[in-house]
Amino acid sequence: MRIDLIMVEEFAGCFIKISKRCNLPVTRYFIVDGNSGCLRYFKNSAQIRKVVKREYSWESTVKVLEAGKMVPLMGVKLGLKTRNNFSMQVNGKEMVVYSWDDDSIDRLFEIFAELSTKGAENSHKPVTSCTENDQSTEKMEISTLVNNNIYCGEYNDKGLPHGDSGKEICEDGSIYYGSFRNGKWHGRGCYVKSNLDIVYKEYIDGELCGI
């Protein structure tokens, strides 16, 4: 698979990376490099936006790709896809991927799925990127809540979201990462708005704490 200038907008976008260890969100801008099966990412969106606007020649586009740092996409684990984003995990870090154009998110998801399953013995089974040294046994379950939001995380004995590292995807595309207690947001969490603004909030039994 090869990127050309006509299709580049489908391959370009940004992702938010959140590490479970530090809970710090990082935004990066990317182009999918189909030749190497890698995500080429940049701190600044200026170069990629020029490519999306087709102001670059193919040779210049290749130079942009070469300048970006790489994230291999083979063996990653794809997560949930919503209206305007989807998630994936690489080495225990979750990336929420957004396309420049919301209408391209389905196509972009297909590209990520194709690249992430290359070389897998069974392409119908999810492939994890965990190494032999990864001793994580965290069990994450997915369900639709009564408010139609999607929850991924742990549950208590009553079947309610409950744990320190859950994720709730809201219908408007925003995402809450953080702690849950008895089905409610509880504790300090990271709230990613649908426009990619990131804020930290603290809740007590679902009620916003402080300003």
C-alpha positions as YAML, in Angstrom:
chain: A
units: angstrom
residues:
- id: 1
  name: MET
  ca: [0.00, 0.00, 0.00]
- id: 2
  name: ARG
  ca: [1.34, 3.44, -0.96]
- id: 3
  name: ILE
  ca: [0.22, 6.90, -0.01]
- id: 4
  name: ASP
  ca: [-0.45, 9.35, -2.83]
- id: 5
  name: LEU
  ca: [-1.35, 13.02, -2.66]
- id: 6
  name: ILE
  ca: [-4.95, 12.40, -3.65]
- id: 7
  name: MET
  ca: [-5.54, 10.13, -0.67]
- id: 8
  name: VAL
  ca: [-3.28, 11.80, 1.85]
- id: 9
  name: GLU
  ca: [-6.13, 13.49, 3.72]
- id: 10
  name: GLU
  ca: [-7.51, 10.07, 4.64]
- id: 11
  name: PHE
  ca: [-4.13, 9.13, 6.08]
- id: 12
  name: ALA
  ca: [-3.51, 12.30, 8.08]
- id: 13
  name: GLY
  ca: [-4.77, 13.40, 11.47]
- id: 14
  name: CYS
  ca: [-3.77, 13.58, 15.09]
- id: 15
  name: PHE
  ca: [-3.80, 11.33, 18.09]
- id: 16
  name: ILE
  ca: [-3.79, 11.80, 21.83]
- id: 17
  name: LYS
  ca: [-1.48, 9.46, 23.70]
- id: 18
  name: ILE
  ca: [-2.15, 8.77, 27.36]
- id: 19
  name: SER
  ca: [0.25, 6.71, 29.45]
- id: 20
  name: LYS
  ca: [-1.22, 4.77, 32.36]
- id: 21
  name: ARG
  ca: [1.93, 5.42, 34.35]
- id: 22
  name: CYS
  ca: [1.82, 9.21, 34.31]
- id: 23
  name: ASN
  ca: [-1.71, 9.97, 33.01]
- id: 24
  name: LEU
  ca: [-0.31, 12.84, 30.95]
- id: 25
  name: PRO
  ca: [-1.97, 13.37, 27.57]
- id: 26
  name: VAL
  ca: [0.28, 14.15, 24.61]
- id: 27
  name: THR
  ca: [-1.05, 15.30, 21.23]
- id: 28
  name: ARG
  ca: [0.83, 14.33, 18.08]
- id: 29
  name: TYR
  ca: [0.04, 14.82, 14.40]
- id: 30
  name: PHE
  ca: [0.56, 11.96, 12.01]
- id: 31
  name: ILE
  ca: [0.64, 10.58, 8.51]
- id: 32
  name: VAL
  ca: [0.28, 6.83, 8.01]
- id: 33
  name: ASP
  ca: [3.23, 5.56, 6.00]
- id: 34
  name: GLY
  ca: [1.82, 2.57, 4.15]
- id: 35
  name: ASN
  ca: [5.19, 1.58, 2.71]
- id: 36
  name: SER
  ca: [6.75, 0.87, 6.11]
- id: 37
  name: GLY
  ca: [3.55, 0.12, 8.01]
- id: 38
  name: CYS
  ca: [4.37, 2.87, 10.50]
- id: 39
  name: LEU
  ca: [2.81, 5.96, 11.96]
- id: 40
  name: ARG
  ca: [5.02, 8.98, 11.28]
- id: 41
  name: TYR
  ca: [4.28, 11.60, 13.92]
- id: 42
  name: PHE
  ca: [5.20, 15.21, 14.59]
- id: 43
  name: LYS
  ca: [4.83, 17.67, 17.44]
- id: 44
  name: ASN
  ca: [3.78, 20.44, 15.08]
- id: 45
  name: SER
  ca: [0.93, 20.17, 12.58]
- id: 46
  name: ALA
  ca: [2.26, 22.78, 10.14]
- id: 47
  name: GLN
  ca: [4.13, 20.39, 7.84]
- id: 48
  name: ILE
  ca: [1.29, 17.89, 7.64]
- id: 49
  name: ARG
  ca: [-1.31, 20.57, 7.03]
- id: 50
  name: LYS
  ca: [0.70, 21.69, 3.99]
- id: 51
  name: VAL
  ca: [0.67, 18.12, 2.72]
- id: 52
  name: VAL
  ca: [-3.07, 17.84, 3.28]
- id: 53
  name: LYS
  ca: [-3.53, 21.04, 1.29]
- id: 54
  name: ARG
  ca: [-1.50, 19.39, -1.48]
- id: 55
  name: GLU
  ca: [1.06, 22.16, -1.57]
- id: 56
  name: TYR
  ca: [3.83, 19.59, -1.55]
- id: 57
  name: SER
  ca: [5.15, 17.45, -4.34]
- id: 58
  name: TRP
  ca: [5.41, 13.71, -3.78]
- id: 59
  name: GLU
  ca: [9.17, 14.08, -3.16]
- id: 60
  name: SER
  ca: [8.51, 16.70, -0.49]
- id: 61
  name: THR
  ca: [5.86, 14.48, 1.08]
- id: 62
  name: VAL
  ca: [8.40, 11.66, 1.38]
- id: 63
  name: LYS
  ca: [10.79, 14.05, 3.12]
- id: 64
  name: VAL
  ca: [8.05, 14.98, 5.58]
- id: 65
  name: LEU
  ca: [7.49, 11.29, 6.29]
- id: 66
  name: GLU
  ca: [11.20, 10.70, 6.82]
- id: 67
  name: ALA
  ca: [11.39, 13.62, 9.25]
- id: 68
  name: GLY
  ca: [8.73, 12.19, 11.54]
- id: 69
  name: LYS
  ca: [9.34, 9.76, 14.36]
- id: 70
  name: MET
  ca: [7.86, 6.31, 13.84]
- id: 71
  name: VAL
  ca: [5.39, 4.13, 15.69]
- id: 72
  name: PRO
  ca: [5.19, 0.60, 14.21]
- id: 73
  name: LEU
  ca: [1.58, -0.41, 13.58]
- id: 74
  name: MET
  ca: [2.09, -4.15, 13.21]
- id: 75
  name: GLY
  ca: [0.87, -6.01, 16.27]
- id: 76
  name: VAL
  ca: [-1.01, -3.15, 17.91]
- id: 77
  name: LYS
  ca: [-4.39, -3.73, 19.51]
- id: 78
  name: LEU
  ca: [-7.27, -1.72, 18.08]
- id: 79
  name: GLY
  ca: [-9.93, -0.46, 20.46]
- id: 80
  name: LEU
  ca: [-13.34, 1.11, 20.11]
- id: 81
  name: LYS
  ca: [-14.36, 3.18, 17.09]
- id: 82
  name: THR
  ca: [-16.89, 5.95, 17.56]
- id: 83
  name: ARG
  ca: [-18.26, 8.62, 15.23]
- id: 84
  name: ASN
  ca: [-15.08, 10.67, 14.97]
- id: 85
  name: ASN
  ca: [-12.28, 8.69, 16.60]
- id: 86
  name: PHE
  ca: [-10.98, 5.27, 17.54]
- id: 87
  name: SER
  ca: [-8.41, 3.97, 19.99]
- id: 88
  name: MET
  ca: [-5.46, 1.62, 19.82]
- id: 89
  name: GLN
  ca: [-2.82, 0.40, 22.23]
- id: 90
  name: VAL
  ca: [0.92, 0.27, 21.60]
- id: 91
  name: ASN
  ca: [3.19, -1.07, 24.34]
- id: 92
  name: GLY
  ca: [0.60, -0.40, 27.03]
- id: 93
  name: LYS
  ca: [-0.04, 3.18, 25.93]
- id: 94
  name: GLU
  ca: [-3.38, 4.11, 24.50]
- id: 95
  name: MET
  ca: [-3.72, 6.38, 21.49]
- id: 96
  name: VAL
  ca: [-7.03, 7.97, 20.55]
- id: 97
  name: VAL
  ca: [-6.91, 8.69, 16.83]
- id: 98
  name: TYR
  ca: [-8.71, 11.53, 15.07]
- id: 99
  name: SER
  ca: [-8.79, 12.25, 11.35]
- id: 100
  name: TRP
  ca: [-8.54, 15.75, 9.91]
- id: 101
  name: ASP
  ca: [-11.86, 15.01, 8.26]
- id: 102
  name: ASP
  ca: [-14.49, 13.25, 10.41]
- id: 103
  name: ASP
  ca: [-15.91, 11.58, 7.30]
- id: 104
  name: SER
  ca: [-12.60, 9.74, 6.78]
- id: 105
  name: ILE
  ca: [-12.51, 8.03, 10.17]
- id: 106
  name: ASP
  ca: [-14.00, 4.77, 8.87]
- id: 107
  name: ARG
  ca: [-11.44, 4.52, 6.08]
- id: 108
  name: LEU
  ca: [-8.64, 5.42, 8.47]
- id: 109
  name: PHE
  ca: [-9.78, 2.72, 10.88]
- id: 110
  name: GLU
  ca: [-9.71, 0.16, 8.06]
- id: 111
  name: ILE
  ca: [-6.14, 1.16, 7.22]
- id: 112
  name: PHE
  ca: [-5.03, 0.80, 10.83]
- id: 113
  name: ALA
  ca: [-6.78, -2.58, 11.06]
- id: 114
  name: GLU
  ca: [-5.06, -3.78, 7.91]
- id: 115
  name: LEU
  ca: [-1.61, -2.71, 9.06]
- id: 116
  name: SER
  ca: [-2.07, -3.96, 12.63]
- id: 117
  name: THR
  ca: [-2.98, -7.49, 11.54]
- id: 118
  name: LYS
  ca: [-0.19, -8.01, 9.01]
- id: 119
  name: GLY
  ca: [1.82, -11.06, 9.93]
- id: 120
  name: ALA
  ca: [-0.72, -12.31, 12.46]
- id: 121
  name: GLU
  ca: [-1.46, -16.03, 12.34]
- id: 122
  name: ASN
  ca: [-5.17, -15.36, 12.58]
- id: 123
  name: SER
  ca: [-6.35, -11.99, 11.34]
- id: 124
  name: HIS
  ca: [-9.75, -12.49, 13.02]
- id: 125
  name: LYS
  ca: [-8.21, -12.39, 16.49]
- id: 126
  name: PRO
  ca: [-6.95, -9.17, 18.07]
- id: 127
  name: VAL
  ca: [-3.17, -8.98, 18.20]
- id: 128
  name: THR
  ca: [-1.51, -7.46, 21.24]
- id: 129
  name: SER
  ca: [1.81, -5.68, 21.31]
- id: 130
  name: CYS
  ca: [2.77, -7.01, 24.74]
- id: 131
  name: THR
  ca: [6.22, -8.49, 25.16]
- id: 132
  name: GLU
  ca: [7.18, -11.55, 27.20]
- id: 133
  name: ASN
  ca: [8.24, -9.22, 30.01]
- id: 134
  name: ASP
  ca: [4.78, -7.68, 30.21]
- id: 135
  name: GLN
  ca: [3.18, -9.16, 33.30]
- id: 136
  name: SER
  ca: [-0.02, -7.12, 33.06]
- id: 137
  name: THR
  ca: [-3.15, -9.16, 33.76]
- id: 138
  name: GLU
  ca: [-5.58, -6.26, 33.72]
- id: 139
  name: LYS
  ca: [-8.99, -7.34, 32.45]
- id: 140
  name: MET
  ca: [-10.95, -4.66, 30.66]
- id: 141
  name: GLU
  ca: [-14.57, -5.23, 29.64]
- id: 142
  name: ILE
  ca: [-16.66, -3.14, 27.27]
- id: 143
  name: SER
  ca: [-20.35, -2.31, 27.60]
- id: 144
  name: THR
  ca: [-22.96, 0.31, 26.71]
- id: 145
  name: LEU
  ca: [-24.23, 2.27, 29.71]
- id: 146
  name: VAL
  ca: [-27.80, 3.36, 30.35]
- id: 147
  name: ASN
  ca: [-26.90, 6.85, 29.06]
- id: 148
  name: ASN
  ca: [-25.74, 5.24, 25.77]
- id: 149
  name: ASN
  ca: [-22.11, 6.07, 26.49]
- id: 150
  name: ILE
  ca: [-19.55, 3.30, 25.99]
- id: 151
  name: TYR
  ca: [-17.50, 2.17, 28.99]
- id: 152
  name: CYS
  ca: [-14.27, 0.21, 28.98]
- id: 153
  name: GLY
  ca: [-12.84, -0.88, 32.32]
- id: 154
  name: GLU
  ca: [-13.48, -2.89, 35.44]
- id: 155
  name: TYR
  ca: [-16.78, -3.48, 37.23]
- id: 156
  name: ASN
  ca: [-17.94, -4.11, 40.77]
- id: 157
  name: ASP
  ca: [-20.06, -7.08, 41.87]
- id: 158
  name: LYS
  ca: [-23.22, -5.15, 40.90]
- id: 159
  name: GLY
  ca: [-22.03, -4.76, 37.32]
- id: 160
  name: LEU
  ca: [-21.31, -1.03, 37.66]
- id: 161
  name: PRO
  ca: [-18.12, 0.69, 36.42]
- id: 162
  name: HIS
  ca: [-15.66, 0.59, 39.28]
- id: 163
  name: GLY
  ca: [-11.88, 0.97, 39.20]
- id: 164
  name: ASP
  ca: [-8.93, 3.31, 38.89]
- id: 165
  name: SER
  ca: [-8.33, 3.20, 35.12]
- id: 166
  name: GLY
  ca: [-11.61, 3.23, 33.25]
- id: 167
  name: LYS
  ca: [-12.66, 5.01, 30.09]
- id: 168
  name: GLU
  ca: [-16.08, 6.38, 29.14]
- id: 169
  name: ILE
  ca: [-16.74, 7.47, 25.56]
- id: 170
  name: CYS
  ca: [-19.60, 9.96, 25.36]
- id: 171
  name: GLU
  ca: [-22.03, 10.31, 22.49]
- id: 172
  name: ASP
  ca: [-20.57, 13.69, 21.48]
- id: 173
  name: GLY
  ca: [-17.13, 12.09, 20.96]
- id: 174
  name: SER
  ca: [-15.59, 13.31, 24.20]
- id: 175
  name: ILE
  ca: [-13.76, 10.81, 26.41]
- id: 176
  name: TYR
  ca: [-13.22, 10.62, 30.16]
- id: 177
  name: TYR
  ca: [-10.20, 8.71, 31.49]
- id: 178
  name: GLY
  ca: [-9.98, 8.16, 35.20]
- id: 179
  name: SER
  ca: [-11.43, 6.54, 38.30]
- id: 180
  name: PHE
  ca: [-14.95, 5.20, 38.71]
- id: 181
  name: ARG
  ca: [-16.83, 4.25, 41.86]
- id: 182
  name: ASN
  ca: [-20.15, 2.44, 41.78]
- id: 183
  name: GLY
  ca: [-20.88, 3.58, 38.25]
- id: 184
  name: LYS
  ca: [-19.92, 7.24, 38.72]
- id: 185
  name: TRP
  ca: [-16.87, 9.32, 37.93]
- id: 186
  name: HIS
  ca: [-14.90, 9.56, 41.13]
- id: 187
  name: GLY
  ca: [-11.47, 11.06, 41.72]
- id: 188
  name: ARG
  ca: [-9.14, 12.92, 39.39]
- id: 189
  name: GLY
  ca: [-9.59, 12.23, 35.69]
- id: 190
  name: CYS
  ca: [-8.56, 13.45, 32.27]
- id: 191
  name: TYR
  ca: [-11.39, 14.77, 30.10]
- id: 192
  name: VAL
  ca: [-10.75, 14.98, 26.35]
- id: 193
  name: LYS
  ca: [-13.37, 17.11, 24.61]
- id: 194
  name: SER
  ca: [-14.60, 16.34, 21.10]
- id: 195
  name: ASN
  ca: [-12.60, 19.34, 19.80]
- id: 196
  name: LEU
  ca: [-9.43, 17.78, 21.32]
- id: 197
  name: ASP
  ca: [-9.18, 20.25, 24.22]
- id: 198
  name: ILE
  ca: [-7.84, 18.43, 27.27]
- id: 199
  name: VAL
  ca: [-8.75, 19.32, 30.84]
- id: 200
  name: TYR
  ca: [-8.25, 17.69, 34.22]
- id: 201
  name: LYS
  ca: [-11.22, 17.46, 36.54]
- id: 202
  name: GLU
  ca: [-11.92, 15.91, 39.91]
- id: 203
  name: TYR
  ca: [-15.23, 14.30, 40.84]
- id: 204
  name: ILE
  ca: [-16.83, 12.95, 43.99]
- id: 205
  name: ASP
  ca: [-19.59, 10.41, 43.29]
- id: 206
  name: GLY
  ca: [-20.23, 11.93, 39.89]
- id: 207
  name: GLU
  ca: [-20.31, 15.54, 41.06]
- id: 208
  name: LEU
  ca: [-17.65, 18.02, 39.94]
- id: 209
  name: CYS
  ca: [-15.37, 18.92, 42.82]
- id: 210
  name: GLY
  ca: [-14.06, 22.48, 43.11]
- id: 211
  name: ILE
  ca: [-13.87, 24.96, 40.22]
...
